[in-house]
């Protein structure tokens, strides 16, 4: 006993996969099928953002010190 919840969950997941699939980007699909290059939007990285220090760098340094021991 106790299988009711598990089966209900599996049924819910199966329905989501069957009827609620991923959203299709029709503009990108049309560009791909017609042989045109797809438009990809990319954020520009400024020199200021690029030169920022890695906030996790202190963790890398600590692990290197421990490995040397």
Biopython code that builds the backbone (N, CA, C, O; Angstrom):
import numpy as np
from Bio.PDB.StructureBuilder import StructureBuilder

atoms = [
    (1, "UNK", "N", (0.842, -1.181, 0.000)),
    (1, "UNK", "CA", (0.000, 0.000, 0.000)),
    (1, "UNK", "C", (0.888, 1.246, 0.000)),
    (1, "UNK", "O", (2.108, 1.154, 0.135)),
    (2, "UNK", "N", (0.263, 2.396, -0.152)),
    (2, "UNK", "CA", (1.020, 3.633, -0.173)),
    (2, "UNK", "C", (1.566, 3.987, -1.544)),
    (2, "UNK", "O", (2.387, 4.896, -1.670)),
    (3, "UNK", "N", (1.123, 3.286, -2.560)),
    (3, "UNK", "CA", (1.614, 3.537, -3.908)),
    (3, "UNK", "C", (0.796, 4.612, -4.617)),
    (3, "UNK", "O", (1.186, 5.048, -5.700)),
    (4, "UNK", "N", (-0.302, 5.046, -4.056)),
    (4, "UNK", "CA", (-1.183, 6.020, -4.699)),
    (4, "UNK", "C", (-0.511, 7.335, -5.015)),
    (4, "UNK", "O", (-0.660, 7.870, -6.114)),
    (5, "UNK", "N", (0.233, 7.862, -4.047)),
    (5, "UNK", "CA", (0.911, 9.146, -4.282)),
    (5, "UNK", "C", (1.992, 9.024, -5.343)),
    (5, "UNK", "O", (2.132, 9.898, -6.199)),
    (6, "UNK", "N", (2.739, 7.962, -5.288)),
    (6, "UNK", "CA", (3.823, 7.765, -6.256)),
    (6, "UNK", "C", (3.260, 7.638, -7.668)),
    (6, "UNK", "O", (3.798, 8.210, -8.616)),
    (7, "UNK", "N", (2.184, 6.890, -7.795)),
    (7, "UNK", "CA", (1.574, 6.722, -9.121)),
    (7, "UNK", "C", (0.984, 8.037, -9.612)),
    (7, "UNK", "O", (1.084, 8.358, -10.797)),
    (8, "UNK", "N", (0.375, 8.796, -8.718)),
    (8, "UNK", "CA", (-0.189, 10.089, -9.101)),
    (8, "UNK", "C", (0.913, 11.033, -9.579)),
    (8, "UNK", "O", (0.726, 11.773, -10.545)),
    (9, "UNK", "N", (2.048, 11.005, -8.908)),
    (9, "UNK", "CA", (3.187, 11.844, -9.303)),
    (9, "UNK", "C", (3.702, 11.438, -10.680)),
    (9, "UNK", "O", (3.987, 12.297, -11.514)),
    (10, "UNK", "N", (3.821, 10.141, -10.921)),
    (10, "UNK", "CA", (4.279, 9.667, -12.226)),
    (10, "UNK", "C", (3.301, 10.064, -13.323)),
    (10, "UNK", "O", (3.717, 10.444, -14.418)),
    (11, "UNK", "N", (2.009, 9.980, -13.039)),
    (11, "UNK", "CA", (0.994, 10.359, -14.017)),
    (11, "UNK", "C", (1.086, 11.848, -14.324)),
    (11, "UNK", "O", (0.982, 12.256, -15.481)),
    (12, "UNK", "N", (1.282, 12.658, -13.287)),
    (12, "UNK", "CA", (1.400, 14.106, -13.472)),
    (12, "UNK", "C", (2.609, 14.444, -14.343)),
    (12, "UNK", "O", (2.507, 15.253, -15.265)),
    (13, "UNK", "N", (3.747, 13.827, -14.053)),
    (13, "UNK", "CA", (4.967, 14.082, -14.821)),
    (13, "UNK", "C", (4.787, 13.639, -16.269)),
    (13, "UNK", "O", (5.213, 14.336, -17.189)),
    (14, "UNK", "N", (4.164, 12.496, -16.473)),
    (14, "UNK", "CA", (3.944, 11.999, -17.831)),
    (14, "UNK", "C", (3.047, 12.951, -18.620)),
    (14, "UNK", "O", (3.302, 13.209, -19.796)),
    (15, "UNK", "N", (2.020, 13.465, -17.994)),
    (15, "UNK", "CA", (1.128, 14.419, -18.684)),
    (15, "UNK", "C", (1.860, 15.704, -19.038)),
    (15, "UNK", "O", (1.678, 16.242, -20.130)),
    (16, "UNK", "N", (2.692, 16.202, -18.118)),
    (16, "UNK", "CA", (3.462, 17.421, -18.400)),
    (16, "UNK", "C", (4.391, 17.217, -19.587)),
    (16, "UNK", "O", (4.536, 18.104, -20.429)),
    (17, "UNK", "N", (5.021, 16.044, -19.654)),
    (17, "UNK", "CA", (5.923, 15.768, -20.771)),
    (17, "UNK", "C", (5.167, 15.628, -22.083)),
    (17, "UNK", "O", (5.645, 16.064, -23.130)),
    (18, "UNK", "N", (3.991, 15.022, -22.028)),
    (18, "UNK", "CA", (3.225, 14.769, -23.236)),
    (18, "UNK", "C", (2.580, 16.039, -23.789)),
    (18, "UNK", "O", (2.633, 16.289, -24.993)),
    (19, "UNK", "N", (1.982, 16.829, -22.923)),
    (19, "UNK", "CA", (1.206, 17.975, -23.387)),
    (19, "UNK", "C", (1.880, 19.320, -23.183)),
    (19, "UNK", "O", (1.529, 20.280, -23.868)),
    (20, "UNK", "N", (2.812, 19.423, -22.288)),
    (20, "UNK", "CA", (3.436, 20.713, -21.987)),
    (20, "UNK", "C", (4.886, 20.747, -22.358)),
    (20, "UNK", "O", (5.716, 21.168, -21.553)),
    (21, "UNK", "N", (5.218, 20.319, -23.548)),
    (21, "UNK", "CA", (6.607, 20.257, -23.979)),
    (21, "UNK", "C", (7.256, 21.621, -24.058)),
    (21, "UNK", "O", (6.627, 22.637, -23.764)),
    (22, "UNK", "N", (8.506, 21.641, -24.453)),
    (22, "UNK", "CA", (9.235, 22.907, -24.534)),
    (22, "UNK", "C", (8.635, 23.839, -25.585)),
    (22, "UNK", "O", (8.066, 23.393, -26.581)),
    (23, "UNK", "N", (8.774, 25.125, -25.341)),
    (23, "UNK", "CA", (8.271, 26.124, -26.269)),
    (23, "UNK", "C", (9.197, 26.212, -27.480)),
    (23, "UNK", "O", (10.419, 26.232, -27.333)),
    (24, "UNK", "N", (8.613, 26.263, -28.666)),
    (24, "UNK", "CA", (9.378, 26.293, -29.898)),
    (24, "UNK", "C", (9.610, 27.733, -30.337)),
    (24, "UNK", "O", (8.681, 28.540, -30.355)),
    (25, "UNK", "N", (10.846, 28.051, -30.689)),
    (25, "UNK", "CA", (11.190, 29.366, -31.225)),
    (25, "UNK", "C", (11.061, 29.284, -32.739)),
    (25, "UNK", "O", (11.989, 28.858, -33.427)),
    (26, "UNK", "N", (9.911, 29.692, -33.250)),
    (26, "UNK", "CA", (9.622, 29.527, -34.671)),
    (26, "UNK", "C", (10.486, 30.417, -35.555)),
    (26, "UNK", "O", (10.800, 30.032, -36.681)),
    (27, "UNK", "N", (10.877, 31.587, -35.082)),
    (27, "UNK", "CA", (11.759, 32.455, -35.870)),
    (27, "UNK", "C", (13.119, 31.797, -36.086)),
    (27, "UNK", "O", (13.673, 31.827, -37.184)),
    (28, "UNK", "N", (13.633, 31.214, -35.037)),
    (28, "UNK", "CA", (14.927, 30.545, -35.148)),
    (28, "UNK", "C", (14.827, 29.302, -36.041)),
    (28, "UNK", "O", (15.737, 29.018, -36.819)),
    (29, "UNK", "N", (13.724, 28.571, -35.924)),
    (29, "UNK", "CA", (13.515, 27.394, -36.757)),
    (29, "UNK", "C", (13.422, 27.779, -38.230)),
    (29, "UNK", "O", (13.995, 27.108, -39.089)),
    (30, "UNK", "N", (12.701, 28.858, -38.518)),
    (30, "UNK", "CA", (12.564, 29.312, -39.904)),
    (30, "UNK", "C", (13.923, 29.718, -40.473)),
    (30, "UNK", "O", (14.238, 29.402, -41.620)),
    (31, "UNK", "N", (14.723, 30.415, -39.673)),
    (31, "UNK", "CA", (16.046, 30.825, -40.132)),
    (31, "UNK", "C", (16.928, 29.606, -40.406)),
    (31, "UNK", "O", (17.682, 29.585, -41.379)),
    (32, "UNK", "N", (16.830, 28.604, -39.551)),
    (32, "UNK", "CA", (17.634, 27.398, -39.730)),
    (32, "UNK", "C", (17.225, 26.636, -40.982)),
    (32, "UNK", "O", (18.082, 26.166, -41.730)),
    (33, "UNK", "N", (15.931, 26.510, -41.213)),
    (33, "UNK", "CA", (15.455, 25.761, -42.370)),
    (33, "UNK", "C", (15.714, 26.489, -43.686)),
    (33, "UNK", "O", (15.896, 25.853, -44.724)),
    (34, "UNK", "N", (15.732, 27.818, -43.645)),
    (34, "UNK", "CA", (15.968, 28.576, -44.871)),
    (34, "UNK", "C", (17.453, 28.773, -45.150)),
    (34, "UNK", "O", (17.813, 29.312, -46.196)),
    (35, "UNK", "N", (18.314, 28.349, -44.243)),
    (35, "UNK", "CA", (19.753, 28.461, -44.458)),
    (35, "UNK", "C", (20.312, 29.809, -44.073)),
    (35, "UNK", "O", (21.484, 30.082, -44.330)),
    (36, "UNK", "N", (19.511, 30.658, -43.467)),
    (36, "UNK", "CA", (19.988, 31.965, -43.029)),
    (36, "UNK", "C", (20.625, 31.828, -41.648)),
    (36, "UNK", "O", (20.210, 30.985, -40.853)),
    (37, "UNK", "N", (21.616, 32.640, -41.367)),
    (37, "UNK", "CA", (22.218, 32.568, -40.028)),
    (37, "UNK", "C", (21.212, 33.043, -38.980)),
    (37, "UNK", "O", (20.507, 34.031, -39.182)),
    (38, "UNK", "N", (21.159, 32.341, -37.884)),
    (38, "UNK", "CA", (20.248, 32.708, -36.805)),
    (38, "UNK", "C", (20.813, 33.911, -36.055)),
    (38, "UNK", "O", (22.027, 34.037, -35.898)),
    (39, "UNK", "N", (19.946, 34.777, -35.603)),
    (39, "UNK", "CA", (20.351, 35.945, -34.846)),
    (39, "UNK", "C", (20.514, 35.529, -33.394)),
    (39, "UNK", "O", (19.590, 35.004, -32.773)),
    (40, "UNK", "N", (21.710, 35.774, -32.864)),
    (40, "UNK", "CA", (21.996, 35.439, -31.478)),
    (40, "UNK", "C", (22.347, 36.731, -30.760)),
    (40, "UNK", "O", (23.258, 37.452, -31.167)),
    (41, "UNK", "N", (21.625, 37.013, -29.701)),
    (41, "UNK", "CA", (21.866, 38.231, -28.935)),
    (41, "UNK", "C", (22.886, 37.946, -27.854)),
    (41, "UNK", "O", (22.732, 37.019, -27.059)),
    (42, "UNK", "N", (23.948, 38.771, -27.835)),
    (42, "UNK", "CA", (25.039, 38.583, -26.890)),
    (42, "UNK", "C", (25.253, 39.890, -26.153)),
    (42, "UNK", "O", (25.286, 40.957, -26.767)),
    (43, "UNK", "N", (25.399, 39.812, -24.833)),
    (43, "UNK", "CA", (25.678, 41.004, -24.048)),
    (43, "UNK", "C", (27.143, 41.387, -24.207)),
    (43, "UNK", "O", (28.030, 40.534, -24.238)),
    (44, "UNK", "N", (27.371, 42.684, -24.305)),
    (44, "UNK", "CA", (28.746, 43.148, -24.382)),
    (44, "UNK", "C", (29.349, 43.179, -22.986)),
    (44, "UNK", "O", (28.676, 43.541, -22.020)),
    (45, "UNK", "N", (30.611, 42.801, -22.882)),
    (45, "UNK", "CA", (31.315, 42.835, -21.613)),
    (45, "UNK", "C", (32.252, 44.027, -21.650)),
    (45, "UNK", "O", (33.111, 44.128, -22.526)),
    (46, "UNK", "N", (32.083, 44.920, -20.704)),
    (46, "UNK", "CA", (32.941, 46.094, -20.660)),
    (46, "UNK", "C", (34.271, 45.718, -20.019)),
    (46, "UNK", "O", (34.383, 44.688, -19.353)),
    (47, "UNK", "N", (35.271, 46.559, -20.226)),
    (47, "UNK", "CA", (36.594, 46.301, -19.668)),
    (47, "UNK", "C", (36.529, 46.298, -18.141)),
    (47, "UNK", "O", (37.269, 45.567, -17.483)),
    (48, "UNK", "N", (35.638, 47.122, -17.584)),
    (48, "UNK", "CA", (35.505, 47.193, -16.130)),
    (48, "UNK", "C", (34.979, 45.869, -15.567)),
    (48, "UNK", "O", (35.479, 45.376, -14.556)),
    (49, "UNK", "N", (33.979, 45.304, -16.221)),
    (49, "UNK", "CA", (33.416, 44.031, -15.764)),
    (49, "UNK", "C", (34.419, 42.901, -15.941)),
    (49, "UNK", "O", (34.487, 41.983, -15.123)),
    (50, "UNK", "N", (35.193, 42.975, -17.013)),
    (50, "UNK", "CA", (36.154, 41.921, -17.318)),
    (50, "UNK", "C", (37.304, 41.908, -16.313)),
    (50, "UNK", "O", (37.861, 40.848, -16.026)),
    (51, "UNK", "N", (37.662, 43.070, -15.779)),
    (51, "UNK", "CA", (38.808, 43.146, -14.883)),
    (51, "UNK", "C", (38.442, 42.917, -13.420)),
    (51, "UNK", "O", (39.316, 42.973, -12.555)),
    (52, "UNK", "N", (37.170, 42.661, -13.128)),
    (52, "UNK", "CA", (36.769, 42.435, -11.746)),
    (52, "UNK", "C", (37.441, 41.179, -11.204)),
    (52, "UNK", "O", (37.661, 40.206, -11.925)),
    (53, "UNK", "N", (37.755, 41.228, -9.933)),
    (53, "UNK", "CA", (38.425, 40.099, -9.296)),
    (53, "UNK", "C", (37.423, 38.968, -9.062)),
    (53, "UNK", "O", (36.250, 39.210, -8.779)),
    (54, "UNK", "N", (37.893, 37.764, -9.181)),
    (54, "UNK", "CA", (37.061, 36.582, -8.964)),
    (54, "UNK", "C", (36.714, 36.486, -7.487)),
    (54, "UNK", "O", (37.618, 36.402, -6.656)),
    (55, "UNK", "N", (35.425, 36.497, -7.132)),
    (55, "UNK", "CA", (35.061, 36.447, -5.717)),
    (55, "UNK", "C", (35.383, 35.102, -5.066)),
    (55, "UNK", "O", (35.390, 35.003, -3.839)),
    (56, "UNK", "N", (35.646, 34.083, -5.850)),
    (56, "UNK", "CA", (35.941, 32.761, -5.312)),
    (56, "UNK", "C", (37.434, 32.443, -5.312)),
    (56, "UNK", "O", (37.835, 31.328, -4.978)),
    (57, "UNK", "N", (38.242, 33.409, -5.682)),
    (57, "UNK", "CA", (39.682, 33.173, -5.779)),
    (57, "UNK", "C", (40.283, 32.750, -4.446)),
    (57, "UNK", "O", (41.207, 31.938, -4.414)),
    (58, "UNK", "N", (39.769, 33.291, -3.346)),
    (58, "UNK", "CA", (40.338, 32.932, -2.050)),
    (58, "UNK", "C", (40.162, 31.447, -1.742)),
    (58, "UNK", "O", (40.977, 30.863, -1.028)),
    (59, "UNK", "N", (39.115, 30.837, -2.269)),
    (59, "UNK", "CA", (38.896, 29.419, -2.032)),
    (59, "UNK", "C", (39.879, 28.566, -2.831)),
    (59, "UNK", "O", (40.304, 27.507, -2.369)),
    (60, "UNK", "N", (40.236, 29.020, -4.016)),
    (60, "UNK", "CA", (41.197, 28.283, -4.829)),
    (60, "UNK", "C", (42.572, 28.315, -4.189)),
    (60, "UNK", "O", (43.277, 27.305, -4.177)),
    (61, "UNK", "N", (42.960, 29.466, -3.656)),
    (61, "UNK", "CA", (44.268, 29.595, -3.037)),
    (61, "UNK", "C", (44.383, 28.691, -1.815)),
    (61, "UNK", "O", (45.423, 28.066, -1.605)),
    (62, "UNK", "N", (43.333, 28.616, -1.011)),
    (62, "UNK", "CA", (43.356, 27.774, 0.182)),
    (62, "UNK", "C", (43.520, 26.302, -0.180)),
    (62, "UNK", "O", (44.275, 25.582, 0.473)),
    (63, "UNK", "N", (42.824, 25.858, -1.205)),
    (63, "UNK", "CA", (42.901, 24.452, -1.563)),
    (63, "UNK", "C", (44.282, 24.094, -2.133)),
    (63, "UNK", "O", (44.737, 22.961, -1.976)),
    (64, "UNK", "N", (44.944, 25.042, -2.785)),
    (64, "UNK", "CA", (46.289, 24.779, -3.301)),
    (64, "UNK", "C", (47.284, 24.641, -2.153)),
    (64, "UNK", "O", (48.188, 23.808, -2.208)),
    (65, "UNK", "N", (47.115, 25.468, -1.104)),
    (65, "UNK", "CA", (48.006, 25.396, 0.049)),
    (65, "UNK", "C", (47.859, 24.054, 0.758)),
    (65, "UNK", "O", (48.852, 23.466, 1.186)),
    (66, "UNK", "N", (46.640, 23.574, 0.882)),
    (66, "UNK", "CA", (46.397, 22.298, 1.558)),
    (66, "UNK", "C", (46.963, 21.132, 0.740)),
    (66, "UNK", "O", (47.454, 20.158, 1.311)),
    (67, "UNK", "N", (46.898, 21.224, -0.587)),
    (67, "UNK", "CA", (47.390, 20.154, -1.446)),
    (67, "UNK", "C", (48.930, 20.056, -1.369)),
    (67, "UNK", "O", (49.486, 18.974, -1.557)),
    (68, "UNK", "N", (49.608, 21.164, -1.099)),
    (68, "UNK", "CA", (51.061, 21.183, -1.042)),
    (68, "UNK", "C", (51.587, 20.535, 0.224)),
    (68, "UNK", "O", (52.750, 20.136, 0.279)),
    (69, "UNK", "N", (50.734, 20.423, 1.255)),
    (69, "UNK", "CA", (51.191, 19.863, 2.553)),
    (69, "UNK", "C", (51.400, 18.387, 2.498)),
    (69, "UNK", "O", (51.779, 17.780, 3.498)),
]
sb = StructureBuilder()
sb.init_structure("model")
sb.init_model(0)
sb.init_chain("A")
sb.init_seg("    ")
for serial, (resi, resn, name, xyz) in enumerate(atoms, 1):
    if name == "N":
        sb.init_residue(resn, " ", resi, " ")
    sb.init_atom(name, np.array(xyz, "f"), 0.0, 1.0, " ", f" {name:<3s}", serial, name[0])
structure = sb.get_structure()
